[in-house]
Amino acid sequence: METTVKVMYENILVGEVYTNRSLTIDEALELIGFDEAKFIEEQGFEDIDFNEFRLVY
């Protein structure tokens, strides 16, 4: 069964992945082509805490 997985940072939708298996945060961020520097700049953050990422199935 395939499903869409939302990659969230706090309450911010970072991206979505369509998959048929469970993923780690690192795998999901790689699949969406996450650019840490760009995300920090766009959101006006000084830094991010990778513990704040979560996946919503």
NORBEL-V30185 format. One line per field, one symbol per residue. psi: psi as a letter, one per 20 degrees, with the letter a starting at -180 (. if undefined). Layout:
psi: ???
This chain:
psi: pqrpppoqodjpohrqporjrqqrgggghghilpogggggghikqhrqoiiiqqpo.
